[in-house]
């Protein structure tokens, strides 16, 4: 396990830095802010402000593999914290200071509900190695990734979470 820093990820993904091939990393793009929007049947992906992940994939010529987990949002229930509420304001403030989210959740005490989680893995998206990708190139590969993620969601929600709302990218 490594820190999800540019330096750490670049070291593992760049063949010249690490001196070995076949490395891969898994990065949860949504992070702390996504945890605060987690609700059963709701799929809110905090990806619109994420660019460094896609730029790094282009700089190292890595593959991007879209993945989505169905049922993860149903493992816990969260105390209502709609945007604009005082509790959400406190959570957002804490998250901006510490980069850690504090969702107020419950299930079976500290343990999650016994529900299945299904992870669907899409086809890899090959990124051409570009040492200094332009903003347009980064935006383009990001758009392809989002489209593939949307397709995965639509193809598999009927199987794994038929009552789910649509996926939302924020």
Secondary structure, 3 states (H helix, E strand, C coil): CCCCCHHHHHHHHCHHHHCCCCCCCCCCCCHHHHHCCCECCEEEECCCCCCHHHHHHHHHCCEEEEEEEECHHHCCEECCCCCCCHHHHHHHHHHHHHCCCCCCEECECCECCCCCCEEEEEEEEECCCCCCCCHHHHHHHHHHHHHHHHHHHHHHHHHHCCCCCCEEEC
